[in-house]
Structure formats: structure tokens, C-alpha cells
Amino acid sequence: MATLALVPALALPLGAGGVNQPLVQLVVVVRGGGSVDAKPGAHTCRIRCVWRFQRGARATFSARPAAGSAFAGWGGACSSARSACTFKVTRRRTVVARFGAEQTPVSWSPHVHCTPVLTSVPEILGSEQNAAGGATEAGGRFQPHLRGGTQQHLLNPPCNVDGTPAFVEIHDVVISRAPNRSSDGDDSTNLTQADRPDITNPNLKTIHVEIDGTWIAAGVNPPFWPEALGTRLDVQGFVFWDPAHLDDAWHGYSGWELHPVAAWRIAS
């Protein structure tokens, strides 16, 4: 039988100006193996829940797949969202989260025979900040990683570094810097995670990415980056740290990169 979870009104935050606002009912429906977390507050739904938020609050919903499952998409009030879903609570609405069987990612590049690890830009960067507001090398999921000049222009990078996967796949990022060709022949741009409005520091959800000039010379590169800012992409590439750009704003005051990028596609 479906379960019904009610959140007491006293647990909800005050509205604008410190005065209690009218409560609005939101229904969350979970289909398949997974759960939905919601903020403000600490709410988790696994089947069907009814939650009450104060009118005018900004509600954020995150999908969490169970073991062996993958997030398949949103429905209802979140149908236009790609990953996390955020909207202003103004009326009664229903949020539907769908989960399906997990599929193993595969390389989109005929040149790369590694199995990519599905991740996100914030997972690579981590949440630790340096004095300039950029991501630190010690933060993030991929430790250790490719690093420095001797590993900067590899035609055949390793699939892992001391047991840590090096080849990753990221969905739903947008081009946030005009692409350009660098002096060493790389075609580079910046990609920002489009579905993380909860991260207010752009340096912690933006990564510099490069289609390597060595790959271009060998004819194994993906197409050059689209020119239009805001173009939504999925991308595969190798996690890399370049210590030469810690003082560069255009590099997010951080050394993190996807370099080389093996493949990209327009996000569906």
C-alpha cells in the first residue's frame, strides 16, 4: 500500500519578512527503484508523499537512484528539468520521478576503449575553495588524477590512475565561455553544470575543457566546440589538473580540466 508522509507545519521555515506564509501542498510520486530528496527541510520520499511548503518558498527536488537503478527523468511540475528540479511554490503541484534499470555507459569515441564513469562537474571539483574562490586539487571524487605537463597532451591517456577511474561522462552542461584555439593547438571552452542552481559559486560548477591538439593532429578528435554560448551538451573526457592556471579567472581560479575531451553530443 502506498505510504503518505506529512510534514508538520512547525517544521517549515518562515516566509519572506519572517512571517508565516500560507501552506501549499506538493505531492511527490516515485516510480521505480529510487527516492526523492527535497529542500527546504530534510524530506525523503520513496513511494508517494504529500509535503506542505510555505507559499513563495523555493523547493528543490533531487533524484537518488537505488542500487542497480538509474534516474530516467522527471514528470509533472518538474517535466522540463534534466537533473535537480527547482521551482517557486505558488500552488498545489505534483512532482513525478521515474527510475529504470541501470545501463553501463560506453565510450562514444572509436579512439578510446575505456569505460566512462558517469559523474558531474561538482563531483569532480568538490566543495573545498581556495582563497580566490576556485576549487582545490584535494577536493572532489577523483583522487589521484592525471596531472601536470608530462600528462597534458597524451594521445592515449590511461583509463585509471592508481585504481581511480580517469575517463568520465557528464550530462547536461552548457558552453559558458566562447571557444578558442590556444597556442598549443587545443580547442578549448568552459562547461557549466546546468542543473545545479543550488551551487551559487560558478567556479564550483564550471570546468575548463580541451580538445587536445595532439588528437587533432592525429585525426582522432571529436568535432570542435559549438560556438553558441548556452549550448547544452553531454561530454566524455579525462580528469586532469593543470597547476598553471590557479590565478586565472577564465580557468575558475583552479586547475581542474577535462583534458583531453574524447567526445561530446548535444544533450537530449
PyMOL commands that set and color helices and strands:
alter all, ss='L'
color gray80, all
select helices_A, chain A and resi 9-11+16-18+121-125+149-151+202-204+213-218+243-245+249-251
alter helices_A, ss='H'
color red, helices_A
select strands_A, chain A and resi 23-31+34-39+43-45+48-54+58-65+69-76+85-88+93-101+117-119+146-147+160-161+164-165+167-175+180-181+187-193+206-211+232-241+256-266
alter strands_A, ss='S'
color yellow, strands_A
deselect
rebuild
show_as cartoon
